[in-house]
Amino acid sequence: MSVLKLEDVHVEFPAHGGVIRAVDGVSLDVRQGETLAVVGESGCGKTTLARCVLGLQHMARGRIELLGKEVRGTPKGVVERVGMVWQDPYASLDPKWTVGRSVQEPLKLVGKKREIGEIFSEVGLDPKLQDRYPHQLSGGQRQRVAIGRALALKPPLVICDEPTAALDLSIRAQILNLLRDLQKSLGSSFLYISHDLTTVRYLADRVAVMYFGRIVEIGETEQIFSDPRHPYTKALLDSAPDIKRLMHLPDAPPGEIPDPRAKFIGCRYAGRCSRAISICPNVDPAATEEAGRVYYCHNPHGVQVPVTAGASS
């Protein structure tokens, strides 16, 4: 059963000289009780996709279903169905409110009651901290408050947008363990947005790789990490820190990053891809399904043939 389903979602922003297609035909689903990670470099459209699910971002076209009901605008009762953990816990908490009031807010919106101290205990905080303000807590404590607020109503879907990016390394592992334990105990589904592949491999059941507004590969986590099919997925994994490659940076992909206003005819990664063949810039690759994994690539195994690279605008 799918808790969340996206079908052919498009988001466009007007720009000087054209239109930026921030999300360009994304379809995916989040299954009950799983963690699906959406990964990709900054600007690929991950956060815009999350805002669409919350009803905060207008779609040019497409369809989003949450628990079988279509999301249009900001749907009534969305706070009961979706919890949100933003990247910066200081920015996401009202500095004029006590942290206890912030955690209580979603409960008040729907007229429900829970012991706030109980929620604080669930996320590993001393209930006595609920009368403090965000600036009186550490970054890790603030993020635990934000997680408590997101899970106060025990929603079936929780969206985490880079939840450890603003934290010290020493705190990240604690927050990741907390998220994993809460996900298991509540049975919620997680849409986990990140560019930190180490945390993704630790938390996610499946991974969707996003490039320039499109999903280029999606599959089970170990499939993606151990044997990527799309060349962008491989480049992304090669760029991640690894003790085996200590002091050795990977080579940057060849070519130039394409113009975000370009309307692509073929594969949008063709101009940077070492596997590109003549068909790549001219024909949009269709979906290939292989052992539960789906990818979009004309040359996934790197057959050595003459290269013709570029993107059409």
N, C-alpha and C positions, 0 to 999 in steps of 0.2 A: 504493500500500500504506500502511495506517495503522500507525504504531508504537504509538500510544495512541488508545483509543476509549472515550468516556464516553457512557453511555446513561441518561437520565432520573435523574441523580444527585440525591439529596436528603440534606441534613444539617440536623438540628434540634437546638436547644438549649433546655432548659426555662428558663423565665423567669417572674418574678412576674406572674401574671395571664394566662399563656398560653405560647406556644412561639415562639421565633425561628427562622424558616426561613432559615438562613444560606446554604444552597444549595438552590434550589427548582426541580428539574427541569431540570438542565443536561445537554445532549447536545452533544458536539463530538468532533472527531478531529484528531490531529496526524500529518501525513503524513511519509513517509520523507524526510529531508534538509531539511525546511523549518523555519522559525521561525514559530510561532504565538504572537502576543501576546494576553494577556487583560488588558483595561484597564477601569478604572472607579474611582470615588472610593473613599476608605478606607471599609472596612466592607461593601463590596458582596459579599464572599465569595470573592475571588481566592485568598488564601492558604489558606483552608479547602479550596478545591478542590485545591490542590497537595498538602495534607496527606492528602487522600483517595487521591491517586495513589500516595503513598508508603506507604499503609497505616497512617498515624499517626492518622487520623480516622475514627471509625465513621460509616457511612452509615445513614440511616433506611431507604433503599431505593435501588435503582439498580444499575448494573453498570459495572465498569471493566475493560477488557482492555488488557494491556500485552504487545506482541508476540504477540497472539493468545491469551494466557492470562489468565484472570480473576484480578483482584487481590482477595484475601480476607485481611483482617488485614494483618500485615507479612509478605509472601511471602518464602520462602527464596530467596536469591540476588538480591534486589532491588538490592543494591549494584552488581552487575555490569550491571544493566539500566538503572538510573537514577542519574544524578549530580545532586547538589543544591548550588546556590549560594544561600546565605541573604543577607539584606539587610545585616546587620552582621557584618563579618568578625572583629571582636574578640570578639563574643559567640559566634560559631560555631566558634571555635578554642579548644581547651583551653589555658588560660594556663600549665598546669604541664608541657605537652609542648613539645618543640622543634617548629618548623614542619615540619621534615623527617619527624618521627615522625607528625604529623598527615596528611601527604601519603601516607605509607606505610601508614596504617591500613587503608584499603579493600583494598589488595593483600594484607595479612596475613589479613584476614577470609576471603578465598577461596583462600589458599595460592598466590598468584602473586608473581612477582618482576619488578621493573623498576628500572632505575637511577634513583634519586631525583634525582640531578643532571640527568638528561636531562629529567625532568618539569619541574624548575625552569627549565631553558633554554627549554622549549616555551612557558612562560607569561611569559617575559621577565625572569626572576630569575637573579641570580648564584648558581650552585650552592653557593657558600661560605656562603650565608645559611641553609642548611638546619639548622645547629646553633644558630640563634638562637631566642628565644622570641617569641611574638606582640607583647609590649609593646616589643620592640626594633626593630620594623618600623613603617613608615608605614602609613597606612590603605590606600593603593593597593597596597603590597607585600603586606599581609595578604589583601586580596581576590584578588590573583594566587595566593597560596598556596591560598586556598579554591577557586579555579577549578582549580588543579592537582590538588587532592584530588578534586574532582568528576569530573575527566576522566582520572584515573590509570588506570582500567580501560577507557577508551575506550567508555563506555556508549552504546547507541543512542539514549537519551533523556536530555537534561539539562534540569532545571527551574531557572530563574533567578528568584528572588523579590526584586524591587527591587534588583538587584545593584549599582547605582551610587548609590542613595539616600543612603548614609552617607558618600559621598566628596565631596571638593572638586570644584568644576566643572573645574578644571584637570586632574584625574585621570580624570574620567568618560570623556572621549573616548578616552583610552588603553585603558581597560577595555572600552569598546564595540568598538574596533577589534580588541582581542585576542579577544573573544568571537566576532566575525564571522569572523576568520581561522581560529580553531580549529574553528568549526562547518563551515567549508568544507573544511578539511584532513581532518577526521575523518569527515565525512559524517553527523554526529549530527543528530537532530532536537532542536529547542529549544522548550520551553514557557516563554515569557518573560512574567512577571507584572510589571506596572508601572502607575503613574499618570502617568509622565513620557512624554508623547506625542511629544516630540522624539526620544527614544531609540527609541521604538517605530517611528516612521516610518523611522528609519535602519536598524534591524535586521530588522524583521518582514516576512515574505512575506504573511501574512494576519493579520487582527485580529479578535478577538471582544470585543464591548463588553458589559459586565456591569453590571446595575443591580438592586439589592435581591435578589440571589441568582439572577437570571435572565440568560441571554444575550438581548440585545434586537436585536443585529445582528452579522453575521459575514461577512467578505468579504476580498478582496485589499486590501492596505494602501492603495494609491493610490485605489481605489474609495471606501474608507471616508473617507479624508482629503479627497478632492476633491469628493465628492458624497454626503454621508451621507443615509441615508433615515430613520432613526429620530430623532425630535426630541431624545432624550437624547444620542445620538451627537453631534448638532450642538452642543448645549449644552456638552458635554465639550470639543469641539474649540475652541469660542469662548472657553472659559475658559483655554486654554493660552497661555503667553507668546508674543507675536509682535511683531517689531520694527515692523510696520505699525500695531499698536495700542498703541505705547509710551505710558505714562502714562494709558491709558484702560482701566479695568476694565469687563468686560461686565456687563450687568444680571443679577442672580440670577434663576433661574427663578421664576415666580410660585407662590403657594401654599406649603404647608408640607410638610416631609419626612414621609412617612407613618409610622405606628406600625409598628416592625419585627415586632410580634406580630400584625399584621393578616393575616387570610386573604383574599387578594385574589380577587375574582370576575372583574374585568376587568383592564385594563392598570394596572400598579402606578405608572406615571408620569403617569396621567391628571390627578391633582390638582395637578401642577406644569406641565402642558403647555399651551402657547399654541395648539396645534392640536387640542386635545381636542374631540370631538363627542359626541353623546348616547350612542352605543354604547360609547364607550371605558371608562367605569367599570363597565359591566354585562356586557361580553363580552370574554373573553380573546382577544387577537388571534392568529390563526393565522399560520403561517409563510408568507411570500411569497418566492418565489425569483425573482431577476432578474439575468441575466447572471453567474451564479456566486455572487452575493451573496444572503444570506438575512436577512430582517428581520421583526420582529413589530410591526406598526403598522396601525391602521385608517385613518389619514389621513396617509400619508407625504409627500404633496405639498402639504399645508397648505390644502386646499380650505376656503374661508371659509363656514362654516355656524354656526348657533348653538351655543354651548359649554355643555356640562354636565360639570363636573369633579368629582372626588372619588374616594375609594377605599372599598371596603366592608370592614368588619371582621367 
